[in-house]
Amino acid sequence: MSAQLDGERRLLVVNPSEACRPLLSGLEESGWLLQTCGYEHVTANDSQIGLLDLNHEACLPPAALKPILERGACEWIAILRADMLHNRDMADFVGEWFFDYHTLPCDHERMHVALGRAYGMARLRSRRLAELQATPELLGDSRVMRELRALLSKLAPTDSSVLITGESGTGKELVARSLHRGSVRRVKPFVAINCGAIPEALIQSELFGHERGAFTGAAQRKIGRIEQANGGTLFLDEIGDLPHEMQVNLLRFLQERCIERVGGNQMIPVDVRVLAATHVDLVAAMREGRFREDLYYRLNVLPVHTAALRERTHDIPQLAEYFGRLYSQETGRRPRRYSAAAQLAMAHHAWPGNVRELANRVRRGQVLAEGKEVQPEDLGLADAEINVCLRGSLTEYREQAERQALTDALACHANNLSEAARVLDVSRPTLYRLLDKHALR
């Protein structure tokens, strides 16, 4: 969509009635590129504005229109009779799902003003979406995230191999991309390959490439991922799933910095920085003979660990806000706020899927929320349990309770510390002292 915003003005008109025909002809004369379709054909398109005739006798009810509006990522304007807004459900529907509305009879000048405003908002939304998509997702103000960003700033300029460990969904590929962006190789390719997602019979060809006729089906030469990354960064995700035979070939490449395509006899020098990631305990895998010790030490020159989300619950509100803005920009809807109950449910959820799970639940919540706030049931957390971690002594238990109270207050009032202090019945200076004490500020 963004490619069109600086040029043609495109308008999608859904199921127009006869009363709209004069209006549409006037819009075409004014330079709008019109595309008309029925409800069933509203899909992702390059139109910036969508016009929906709610006055049409065959118009679907609001409940059936909502999924249709979600499919068209544009700014919607409703056309309807003025008396239809006397219906509270219709008024709520228009106010929630449409950028603007136009009441019959058609007023060409007023419609042009509405379309101009919607077009400007579409341009702004497109730029904002591009900014959000370009924003590094290593977000968070917790101590572990501050330490991680500080560590990456030291490791990025080097050319040494890095082994990134952590649970699934903790952002290991984001760490790898951050290392690439901070290196002198940032203008060269970043090539990622998931070692566990490629069949064992094909992984050698994927990594090293092959010559024409090397095997049945090899109709032409293929450049492997390692060679594609020449001059840049090669990211080997789920390195713990790499077959044992391929571990030998990868080790040889790391030692010699040359590859040989399958079916070829020429050694090709390749200059890449190798980053690897795994959620598998490679030390245990070495003991069991599933991972080569010499390869492990070649990869683990600089270790980086990504923390689980349950270890940095203070970052949940910021992450939820970021993903809420991102996914609302994609669907064209305004981001929904999170109710106090939803924020508490997120703060107490165990997050076994980590940040990836949070992103998916936020996306679901932004789509399913009916009102202005996302509720726990929209996130699939209606039955979330509060997980209390008992300590070995009364002092440790008090510390945990104090930290939990601060975390709950921040989850509900992250942007208003005065309100957080009021809820906790402490002064602002006391709140600041407690936040510093627990490294939550």
Phi, psi and omega per residue, in radians:
M1 nan -0.676 -3.046
S2 -1.089 -0.497 -3.121
A3 -1.163 -0.404 -3.097
Q4 -1.597 -0.239 -2.966
L5 -1.214 -0.414 -3.129
D6 -1.638 0.074 -3.112
G7 -2.255 -1.865 -3.035
E8 -1.258 2.548 3.064
R9 -1.732 1.990 -3.041
R10 -1.900 2.362 -3.085
L11 -2.235 2.134 3.094
L12 -1.686 2.145 -3.132
V13 -1.959 2.087 -3.059
V14 -1.792 2.117 3.001
N15 0.878 1.003 -3.084
P16 -1.260 2.558 3.066
S17 -1.626 3.008 -3.136
E18 -1.085 -0.519 -3.131
A19 -1.140 -0.346 -3.113
C20 -1.594 -0.245 -3.018
R21 -0.997 -0.812 3.121
P22 -1.060 -0.637 3.126
L23 -1.124 -0.729 -3.082
L24 -1.171 -0.701 3.126
S25 -1.120 -0.638 3.098
G26 -1.180 -0.599 3.118
L27 -1.201 -0.662 3.101
E28 -1.111 -0.690 3.119
E29 -1.156 -0.431 -3.135
S30 -1.515 0.021 3.052
G31 1.816 0.038 3.082
W32 -1.348 2.402 3.054
L33 -1.613 1.897 -3.026
L34 -1.611 2.437 2.996
Q35 -2.311 2.134 -3.137
T36 -1.881 2.593 3.132
C37 -2.799 2.922 3.034
G38 -1.542 3.067 -3.099
Y39 -1.018 -0.679 -3.029
E40 -1.206 -0.230 -3.074
H41 -1.903 0.223 3.087
V42 -1.404 1.793 3.120
T43 -2.281 -3.051 3.087
A44 -1.035 2.188 -3.107
N45 -2.507 3.057 -3.082
D46 -1.696 0.310 3.083
S47 -1.399 2.414 3.117
Q48 -1.463 -0.527 -3.062
I49 -2.143 2.486 3.043
G50 -2.092 2.338 -3.141
L51 -2.002 2.112 -3.092
L52 -2.119 2.140 -3.108
D53 -1.535 1.742 3.128
L54 -1.390 -0.172 -3.112
N55 -1.498 -0.158 -3.091
H56 -1.088 2.419 -3.086
E57 -1.111 -0.438 3.125
A58 -1.717 0.295 -3.084
C59 -1.154 2.439 3.124
L60 -1.324 2.749 3.084
P61 -1.207 2.776 -3.099
P62 -0.920 -0.706 -3.107
A63 -1.054 -0.593 3.130
A64 -1.447 -0.380 -3.128
L65 -1.415 -0.470 -3.070
K66 -1.020 -0.833 3.098
P67 -1.082 -0.527 3.124
I68 -1.217 -0.733 3.127
L69 -1.130 -0.589 3.114
E70 -1.142 -0.529 -3.088
R71 -1.280 -0.465 -3.137
G72 -1.715 1.851 -3.072
A73 -1.429 1.242 -3.140
C74 -2.555 3.058 3.083
E75 -1.479 2.155 -3.056
W76 -1.705 2.442 3.016
I77 -2.140 2.303 -3.122
A78 -1.683 2.514 2.993
I79 -2.010 2.198 -3.099
L80 -2.802 2.955 3.066
R81 -1.372 2.621 -3.104
A82 -1.080 -0.624 -3.101
D83 -1.210 -0.338 3.128
M84 -1.150 -0.443 -3.141
L85 -1.314 -0.152 3.060
H86 -1.253 -0.354 3.074
N87 -1.373 2.091 -3.036
R88 -1.083 -0.698 3.141
D89 -1.101 -0.709 3.134
M90 -1.190 -0.711 3.125
A91 -1.104 -0.739 3.100
D92 -1.117 -0.690 -3.139
F93 -1.100 -0.801 -3.136
V94 -1.153 -0.753 -3.115
G95 -1.138 -0.537 -3.078
E96 -1.502 -0.623 -2.934
W97 -1.890 -0.165 -3.039
F98 -2.104 2.515 3.067
F99 -1.215 -0.659 -3.109
D100 -2.750 3.006 3.064
Y101 -2.447 2.793 -3.098
H102 -2.353 2.154 -3.124
T103 -1.649 2.515 3.096
L104 -1.306 2.637 0.063
P105 -1.319 2.835 -3.035
C106 -1.146 2.328 3.044
D107 -2.092 1.814 -3.015
H108 -1.024 -0.756 -3.087
E109 -1.139 -0.752 -3.138
R110 -1.158 -0.665 3.120
M111 -1.147 -0.688 3.116
H112 -1.088 -0.673 3.103
V113 -1.126 -0.786 3.140
A114 -1.090 -0.744 3.137
L115 -1.148 -0.669 3.127
G116 -1.109 -0.742 3.105
R117 -1.136 -0.734 3.136
A118 -1.144 -0.657 3.126
Y119 -1.127 -0.731 3.089
G120 -1.102 -0.697 3.112
M121 -1.157 -0.648 3.113
A122 -1.095 -0.716 3.098
R123 -1.098 -0.771 3.139
L124 -1.120 -0.754 -3.131
R125 -1.105 -0.702 -3.138
S126 -1.120 -0.766 3.109
R127 -1.123 -0.698 -3.135
R128 -1.133 -0.698 3.109
L129 -1.088 -0.738 3.119
A130 -1.086 -0.686 3.122
E131 -1.147 -0.734 -3.135
L132 -1.146 -0.722 3.142
Q133 -1.177 -0.488 3.133
A134 -1.509 -0.192 -3.107
T135 -1.239 2.219 3.060
P136 -1.017 2.361 -3.079
E137 -1.593 0.235 3.025
L138 -1.404 1.060 -3.056
L139 -1.545 2.776 3.057
G140 2.295 2.514 -3.141
D141 -1.905 0.137 3.123
S142 -1.182 2.847 -3.104
R143 -1.072 -0.740 -3.098
V144 -1.116 -0.596 3.136
M145 -1.320 -0.648 3.067
R146 -1.093 -0.736 3.123
E147 -1.156 -0.651 3.127
L148 -1.125 -0.808 -3.139
R149 -1.118 -0.654 3.100
A150 -1.138 -0.709 3.114
L151 -1.121 -0.759 -3.117
L152 -1.124 -0.602 3.115
S153 -1.125 -0.478 3.091
K154 -1.419 -0.656 -3.044
L155 -1.429 -0.510 -3.016
A156 -1.008 -0.773 -3.075
P157 -1.230 -0.255 -3.113
T158 -1.385 2.990 3.114
D159 -1.961 0.163 -3.081
S160 -1.336 2.722 3.085
S161 -1.197 2.580 3.133
V162 -2.230 2.346 3.031
L163 -1.909 2.060 -3.092
I164 -1.803 2.103 -3.141
T165 -2.012 2.736 3.136
G166 2.696 2.876 -3.135
E167 -1.174 2.817 3.075
S168 -1.078 2.406 3.086
G169 1.518 0.150 -3.115
T170 -1.646 0.000 3.042
G171 1.652 0.611 -3.110
K172 -1.160 -0.660 3.102
E173 -1.205 -0.585 3.077
L174 -1.102 -0.659 3.073
V175 -1.095 -0.766 3.137
A176 -1.081 -0.760 3.135
R177 -1.157 -0.614 3.096
S178 -1.137 -0.691 3.084
L179 -1.103 -0.702 3.130
H180 -1.158 -0.759 -3.117
R181 -1.126 -0.504 -3.114
G182 -1.575 0.059 -3.072
S183 -1.800 2.963 3.078
V184 -1.240 -0.199 3.130
R185 -1.528 0.089 -2.997
R186 -1.072 -0.413 3.133
V187 -1.496 -0.083 3.118
K188 -1.772 3.032 -3.027
P189 -1.154 2.576 2.898
F190 -1.941 1.974 -3.052
V191 -2.029 2.123 -3.124
A192 -1.948 2.500 3.071
I193 -2.471 2.332 3.099
N194 -1.629 1.895 -3.050
C195 -1.166 -0.335 -3.133
G196 -1.642 -0.097 -3.065
A197 -1.787 -0.034 -3.088
I198 -1.933 2.307 3.121
P199 -0.961 2.529 -3.065
E200 -1.016 -0.583 -3.099
A201 -1.231 -0.335 -3.056
L202 -1.877 -0.193 -2.961
I203 -1.195 -0.556 3.114
Q204 -1.134 -0.738 3.103
S205 -1.150 -0.648 3.133
E206 -1.135 -0.721 -3.100
L207 -1.362 -0.812 -2.987
F208 -1.831 -0.199 -3.105
G209 1.408 3.070 3.107
H210 -2.607 2.783 3.074
E211 -1.579 2.768 3.086
R212 -1.041 2.309 3.127
G213 1.386 0.159 -3.117
A214 -1.124 -0.517 3.106
F215 -2.772 2.984 -3.133
T216 -1.036 2.187 -3.126
G217 1.699 -0.158 3.114
A218 -1.467 1.388 -3.037
A219 -1.361 -0.318 -3.140
Q220 -2.673 2.888 3.134
R221 -1.132 2.475 3.099
K222 -2.165 2.253 3.064
I223 -1.501 2.169 -3.113
G224 -1.315 2.995 -3.085
R225 -1.127 -0.643 -3.134
I226 -1.092 -0.784 -3.127
E227 -1.207 -0.586 3.099
Q228 -1.080 -0.549 -3.081
A229 -1.500 0.121 -3.060
N230 -0.922 2.214 -3.100
G231 1.528 -0.239 -3.076
G232 -2.062 -2.387 -3.035
T233 -2.169 2.338 3.046
L234 -1.872 2.153 -3.140
F235 -1.925 2.017 -3.136
L236 -1.773 1.677 -3.131
D237 -1.429 2.586 -3.118
E238 0.894 0.894 -3.123
I239 -1.095 -0.418 3.125
G240 -1.152 -0.303 3.130
D241 -1.637 0.078 -3.124
L242 -1.224 2.241 3.130
P243 -0.988 2.624 -3.031
H244 -1.039 -0.713 -3.140
E245 -1.101 -0.678 3.139
M246 -1.239 -0.456 3.072
Q247 -1.067 -0.647 3.113
V248 -1.128 -0.790 -3.131
N249 -1.128 -0.701 3.132
L250 -1.157 -0.698 3.111
L251 -1.076 -0.716 3.131
R252 -1.100 -0.708 3.103
F253 -1.108 -0.753 -3.125
L254 -1.113 -0.532 3.138
Q255 -1.389 -0.740 -3.007
E256 -1.742 -0.334 -3.101
R257 1.009 0.586 3.054
C258 -2.372 2.630 3.066
I259 -2.169 2.840 3.027
E260 -2.313 2.062 -3.134
R261 -1.083 2.642 3.079
V262 -1.082 2.244 -3.122
G263 1.477 0.005 -3.135
G264 -1.845 2.965 3.114
N265 -2.322 0.344 -3.115
Q266 -2.002 2.277 3.080
M267 -1.451 2.187 -3.053
I268 -1.971 2.022 3.114
P269 -1.232 2.392 -3.128
V270 -2.348 2.274 -3.139
D271 -1.876 1.778 3.111
V272 -2.385 2.691 2.922
R273 -1.697 2.302 -3.063
V274 -1.800 2.159 3.001
L275 -2.025 2.391 3.133
A276 -2.262 2.682 -3.139
A277 -2.471 2.631 3.113
T278 -2.781 2.605 2.966
H279 -1.798 -0.006 3.140
V280 -1.507 2.539 3.042
D281 -1.328 1.711 -3.065
L282 -1.207 -0.494 3.091
V283 -1.117 -0.771 3.075
A284 -1.156 -0.659 3.109
A285 -1.105 -0.615 3.088
M286 -1.157 -0.733 3.135
R287 -1.084 -0.599 -3.123
E288 -1.513 -0.020 3.108
G289 1.394 0.257 -3.115
R290 -1.636 -0.204 -3.135
F291 -2.469 2.359 -3.072
R292 -1.256 2.330 -3.135
E293 -1.158 -0.704 -3.120
D294 -1.158 -0.610 3.079
L295 -1.203 -0.675 3.129
Y296 -1.013 -0.795 -3.098
Y297 -1.304 -0.401 3.020
R298 -1.217 -0.630 -3.095
L299 -1.493 -0.606 -3.010
N300 -1.586 0.841 3.076
V301 -1.245 -0.817 3.109
L302 -2.155 1.899 -3.118
P303 -1.514 2.483 3.053
V304 -2.351 2.371 3.112
H305 -2.086 2.329 3.088
T306 -1.741 2.260 -3.057
A307 -1.366 2.569 3.033
A308 -1.198 2.685 -3.091
L309 -1.112 -0.562 3.132
R310 -1.154 -0.280 3.107
E311 -1.566 -0.071 3.124
R312 -2.507 0.981 -3.086
T313 -1.094 -0.392 3.117
H314 -1.082 -0.412 -3.109
D315 -1.467 -0.157 -3.041
I316 -1.045 -0.812 3.136
P317 -1.024 -0.733 -3.135
Q318 -1.149 -0.738 3.117
L319 -1.142 -0.742 -3.131
A320 -1.123 -0.680 3.099
E321 -1.135 -0.742 -3.140
Y322 -1.080 -0.885 -3.114
F323 -1.162 -0.574 3.082
G324 -1.089 -0.773 3.102
R325 -1.141 -0.722 -3.097
L326 -1.087 -0.862 -3.050
Y327 -1.341 -0.483 3.056
S328 -1.223 -0.583 3.072
Q329 -1.139 -0.662 -3.139
E330 -1.140 -0.701 -3.073
T331 -1.537 -0.220 -3.119
G332 1.504 -0.010 3.120
R333 -1.574 2.702 3.056
R334 -1.286 2.477 -3.099
P335 -1.133 2.394 3.094
R336 -1.502 2.457 3.024
R337 -1.271 2.855 3.085
Y338 -1.778 2.254 3.113
S339 -1.163 2.845 3.119
A340 -1.034 -0.659 3.126
A341 -1.141 -0.694 3.129
A342 -1.150 -0.710 3.137
Q343 -1.139 -0.687 3.100
L344 -1.180 -0.688 3.117
A345 -1.091 -0.703 3.107
M346 -1.176 -0.658 -3.116
A347 -1.152 -0.530 -3.057
H348 -1.744 -0.137 3.126
H349 -1.225 2.560 -3.078
A350 -1.343 -0.362 3.121
W351 0.908 1.081 3.086
P352 -1.114 -0.450 3.101
G353 -1.624 0.073 3.051
N354 1.026 -2.531 -3.022
V355 -1.126 -0.595 3.108
R356 -1.063 -0.717 3.092
E357 -1.139 -0.736 3.116
L358 -1.041 -0.796 3.137
A359 -1.044 -0.749 -3.130
N360 -1.164 -0.708 -3.135
R361 -1.209 -0.663 3.093
V362 -1.118 -0.751 3.127
R363 -1.048 -0.767 3.098
R364 -1.094 -0.760 -3.121
G365 -1.113 -0.694 3.130
Q366 -1.138 -0.517 3.141
V367 -1.417 -0.721 -3.010
L368 -1.492 -0.353 -3.075
A369 -1.050 2.244 -3.124
E370 -1.578 -0.639 -3.118
G371 -1.709 -2.694 -3.118
K372 -1.483 -0.164 -3.116
E373 -2.168 2.541 3.034
V374 -1.458 2.223 -3.124
Q375 -1.762 2.853 -3.130
P376 -0.956 -0.674 -3.138
E377 -1.159 -0.493 3.076
D378 -1.163 -0.537 3.128
L379 -1.542 -0.061 -3.050
G380 1.287 0.450 -3.101
L381 -2.099 0.468 -3.101
A382 -1.112 -0.509 -3.112
D383 -1.851 0.427 -3.113
A384 -1.096 2.381 3.138
E385 -1.769 2.606 3.066
I386 -1.495 2.049 -3.113
N387 -1.615 1.933 -3.134
V388 -1.732 2.241 -3.129
C389 -1.776 1.898 -3.126
L390 -1.366 2.426 3.127
R391 -1.774 3.030 -3.066
G392 -1.418 -0.288 -3.122
S393 -2.354 2.859 3.138
L394 -1.116 -0.678 3.134
T395 -1.076 -0.802 3.130
E396 -1.133 -0.653 3.109
Y397 -1.132 -0.694 3.098
R398 -1.128 -0.717 3.101
E399 -1.046 -0.769 -3.141
Q400 -1.119 -0.737 3.137
A401 -1.123 -0.709 3.112
E402 -1.100 -0.796 3.122
R403 -1.110 -0.695 3.141
Q404 -1.121 -0.693 3.114
A405 -1.101 -0.732 3.096
L406 -1.117 -0.744 3.141
T407 -1.082 -0.737 3.124
D408 -1.114 -0.727 -3.136
A409 -1.134 -0.715 3.118
L410 -1.190 -0.605 3.131
A411 -1.085 -0.591 -3.122
C412 -1.584 -0.514 -2.989
H413 -2.369 0.814 -3.082
A414 -1.083 -0.516 -3.081
N415 -1.712 0.117 -3.105
N416 -2.537 1.495 -3.081
L417 -1.212 -0.444 3.071
S418 -1.107 -0.737 3.117
E419 -1.190 -0.669 3.105
A420 -1.074 -0.734 3.107
A421 -1.122 -0.685 -3.138
R422 -1.123 -0.766 -3.133
V423 -1.092 -0.679 -3.140
L424 -1.413 -0.119 3.132
D425 1.078 0.779 3.056
V426 -2.330 2.876 3.089
S427 -1.379 2.848 3.106
R428 -1.073 -0.753 3.082
P429 -1.039 -0.678 3.105
T430 -1.145 -0.702 3.110
L431 -1.072 -0.781 3.121
Y432 -1.053 -0.722 -3.140
R433 -1.105 -0.730 3.136
L434 -1.184 -0.665 3.116
L435 -1.115 -0.726 3.099
D436 -1.154 -0.695 3.142
K437 -1.022 -0.729 -3.097
H438 -1.715 0.171 3.106
A439 0.993 0.719 3.133
L440 -1.875 -0.115 -3.049
R441 -1.342 nan nan
